[in-house]
Amino acid sequence: MLSFIWKRATGGRIRGSGGPALEHLHTADAIRDRMAGSGGHGFLRDWIFGGIDGAVTTFAVVSGAAGAALEPGIVLILGTANLLADGLSMGASNYLGTSAERDELARAAAIERRHIEAVPAGERDEVREIFRRKGLHGATLDAVVEQITSSRRQWVDTMLAEEYGLPRTVRNPVLAGLSTFSAFAVCGLIPLIPYLLWRPDAFVIACVLTGGIFFVIGAVKGAWSIHPWWRSAIETLIVGTAAAAAAYGAGSVLQGLA
């Protein structure tokens, strides 16, 4: 996984014979292996989501507290409370949301199985219409419909994808929630490190460390983008810095009012 991230982030590609640089091989074995593993789900989205939110929200708390000139001990209390409460909330929300996706998939699959059992001719007509709209006609269309409806599982999977727009499988809700929480906790801890060490210049160090984690998260996110990795890194850094600056300003204003 790490080697793949590095390859994407650094632009590493496979050079085709006499052609452009490509992302993967197209030999028979490579195609077979890639298609065999195409049904899995990664948790990169959950990690990036949790990591960015953890860094932004915890540093926002630190910035607001620093803007209000609160004691380091209070900053630690507020930051840790946010780290645990918000991290658990995000993890639980992702777990429940992913569970809802699985329930939706299971419900739609049950409906399709019941309809195939009750009105198979009507369901075959639906398959036929789906592929007719894709440009198939005549004997080719008949052959495709026959092949798909010859397997109940394949039939249901086709209807889930084409009629409902649903994936064949959904991510594991527990792993999705844990991925979000762990990323939130790890990245959200970064702004608190200098306060844990009781550094006199803790806020300045927290700014540097948090800016670094914004940049790293953005760079990793950019590995899956069509744009250069540094563009995503800078964008994430700007968004995170803006959120922190707003929180710091709010803390300063509230301190003045108090």
C-alpha positions in Angstrom: 0.0 0.0 0.0 2.8 2.5 1.0 4.7 1.7 -2.2 1.5 2.4 -4.3 1.0 5.7 -2.5 4.6 6.6 -3.2 4.4 5.7 -6.8 1.2 7.8 -7.2 2.6 10.7 -5.3 5.9 10.8 -7.2 4.3 10.1 -10.6 5.9 6.7 -10.9 4.4 4.8 -13.9 5.1 1.8 -16.0 6.6 2.5 -19.4 4.8 0.8 -22.2 6.8 -0.4 -25.2 7.3 2.6 -27.3 4.2 4.3 -25.8 3.2 6.6 -23.0 3.8 6.0 -19.3 1.0 3.9 -17.9 -0.3 3.1 -14.3 -0.4 -0.7 -14.7 0.5 -3.6 -17.0 -1.9 -5.0 -19.6 -0.5 -8.6 -19.9 -3.0 -11.4 -19.5 -1.8 -12.3 -16.0 -1.8 -8.7 -14.9 -5.3 -8.1 -16.1 -6.6 -11.3 -14.5 -5.0 -10.4 -11.2 -6.2 -6.8 -11.2 -9.8 -7.8 -12.1 -9.8 -10.5 -9.4 -9.0 -7.9 -6.8 -11.2 -5.1 -8.1 -14.2 -5.9 -5.7 -12.4 -4.8 -2.6 -12.7 -1.5 -0.8 -9.9 0.6 0.7 -10.2 2.9 3.6 -8.1 5.8 2.3 -11.2 8.1 2.2 -11.8 7.4 5.9 -8.2 8.1 6.8 -8.0 11.3 4.9 -11.4 12.5 6.2 -10.5 11.7 9.8 -7.0 13.0 9.5 -7.8 16.4 8.1 -10.7 16.9 10.4 -8.7 15.8 13.4 -5.8 18.2 12.6 -8.1 21.1 11.7 -10.5 20.9 14.7 -7.9 20.2 17.4 -5.7 23.0 16.1 -8.7 25.3 15.9 -9.3 24.6 19.6 -5.6 25.2 20.3 -5.6 28.4 18.3 -8.8 29.7 19.9 -7.4 29.0 23.4 -4.1 30.7 22.5 -5.9 33.7 21.0 -7.7 34.0 24.3 -4.4 33.7 26.2 -5.5 30.7 28.2 -3.0 28.7 30.3 -1.3 25.7 28.6 -3.0 23.3 31.0 -6.4 24.6 29.9 -5.3 24.2 26.3 -4.4 20.6 27.0 -7.8 19.9 28.6 -9.8 21.5 25.8 -7.7 19.9 23.1 -7.8 16.4 24.7 -11.6 16.7 25.2 -12.1 17.7 21.6 -9.7 14.9 20.5 -11.7 12.2 22.3 -15.3 13.5 21.9 -15.1 14.7 18.3 -13.0 11.7 17.2 -15.4 9.2 18.7 -18.3 11.1 17.2 -16.8 11.0 13.8 -15.9 7.4 14.1 -19.4 6.5 15.2 -21.0 8.6 12.5 -18.9 6.9 9.8 -19.8 3.5 11.3 -23.5 4.3 11.3 -23.4 5.9 7.8 -21.6 2.9 6.3 -24.0 0.5 8.1 -26.8 2.4 6.5 -25.2 1.9 3.1 -25.0 -1.9 3.7 -28.6 -1.9 4.8 -29.6 -0.1 1.6 -27.7 -2.6 -0.5 -29.2 -5.5 1.3 -32.7 -4.1 1.0 -32.3 -3.5 -2.8 -30.9 -6.9 -3.3 -33.8 -8.5 -1.5 -36.3 -6.6 -3.6 -34.6 -7.7 -6.8 -34.5 -11.3 -5.8 -38.2 -11.2 -4.9 -39.0 -9.6 -8.3 -36.9 -12.0 -10.2 -38.7 -14.9 -8.5 -42.2 -13.3 -9.0 -41.9 -11.7 -12.5 -38.8 -13.1 -14.3 -40.0 -12.0 -17.7 -40.4 -8.4 -16.5 -37.0 -8.4 -15.0 -35.5 -9.8 -18.2 -37.1 -6.9 -20.0 -35.4 -4.5 -17.6 -32.0 -6.1 -18.3 -32.7 -5.9 -22.0 -33.7 -2.2 -21.8 -30.5 -1.4 -19.8 -28.2 -2.8 -22.4 -30.3 -1.5 -25.3 -29.6 1.9 -23.9 -25.9 1.1 -24.0 -26.1 0.6 -27.7 -26.5 -3.2 -28.0 -29.0 -4.6 -30.5 -30.1 -7.8 -32.2 -28.3 -11.1 -31.5 -25.7 -9.4 -29.4 -28.3 -8.0 -27.1 -30.1 -11.3 -26.9 -26.8 -13.1 -26.0 -26.0 -10.5 -23.3 -29.4 -10.8 -21.7 -29.3 -14.6 -21.7 -25.8 -14.6 -20.2 -26.7 -12.2 -17.4 -30.0 -13.8 -16.5 -28.5 -17.3 -16.4 -26.9 -16.5 -13.0 -29.1 -15.3 -10.2 -26.3 -13.5 -8.4 -25.0 -11.9 -11.6 -28.6 -10.9 -12.4 -29.1 -9.2 -9.0 -25.6 -7.5 -9.1 -26.4 -6.1 -12.6 -29.7 -4.6 -11.4 -28.1 -3.2 -8.2 -25.5 -1.4 -10.3 -27.6 -0.3 -13.3 -31.1 0.3 -11.8 -30.1 1.5 -8.3 -26.6 2.8 -8.9 -25.3 0.8 -6.0 -21.9 -0.9 -5.6 -21.6 -4.7 -5.5 -20.2 -4.6 -2.0 -19.9 -1.9 0.8 -17.0 -1.3 3.1 -16.9 -2.9 6.5 -18.6 -0.4 8.9 -16.3 -1.3 11.8 -13.1 -0.8 9.9 -14.5 2.4 8.3 -15.3 3.8 11.8 -12.0 2.7 13.2 -10.1 4.2 10.3 -11.7 7.5 10.8 -11.2 7.6 14.5 -7.6 6.4 14.4 -6.7 9.0 11.8 -8.5 11.7 13.7 -6.7 10.7 16.9 -3.2 10.5 15.4 -3.4 13.8 13.3 -5.4 15.6 16.0 -2.7 14.8 18.6 0.0 16.7 16.6 -1.0 20.2 17.7 -1.0 19.1 21.4 2.5 17.6 21.4 4.3 20.9 22.4 1.8 21.5 25.1 2.3 18.0 26.4 6.1 18.8 26.6 5.2 22.1 28.3 7.3 24.1 25.9 7.2 27.9 26.4 6.9 28.4 22.7 4.2 25.7 22.4 1.9 27.6 20.1 4.6 28.4 17.6 5.7 24.8 17.4 2.0 23.6 17.2 1.6 25.9 14.2 4.6 24.4 12.4 3.7 20.8 13.2 0.1 21.2 12.2 1.1 22.9 9.0 3.3 20.0 8.3 0.6 17.4 8.9 -1.8 19.4 6.6 0.8 19.3 3.9 1.4 15.6 4.3 -2.3 14.7 4.3 -2.8 16.8 1.2 0.1 15.2 -0.5 -1.3 11.7 0.2 -4.7 12.8 -1.0 -3.2 14.3 -4.1 -1.8 10.8 -5.0 -5.3 9.9 -6.2 -5.9 13.1 -8.1 -5.3 14.0 -11.7 -3.5 17.2 -10.5 0.1 17.3 -9.1 0.4 16.1 -5.5 1.8 19.4 -4.4 -1.3 21.2 -5.5 -3.5 19.1 -3.2 -0.9 19.6 -0.4 -0.9 23.3 -0.7 -4.7 23.4 -1.0 -5.1 21.4 2.2 -2.5 23.6 4.0 -4.4 26.7 3.0 -7.8 25.4 4.1 -6.4 24.2 7.4 -4.5 27.5 8.0 -7.7 29.5 7.2 -9.7 27.5 9.8 -7.0 27.9 12.4 -6.7 31.7 11.7 -10.5 32.1 12.1 -10.5 30.2 15.4 -7.5 32.3 16.6 -9.3 35.5 15.7 -12.4 34.4 17.4 -10.5 33.6 20.6 -8.8 37.1 20.5 -12.1 38.8 20.0 -13.8 36.9 22.9 -10.8 37.7 25.1 -11.3 41.4 24.4 -15.0 41.2 25.2 -14.4 39.3 28.4 
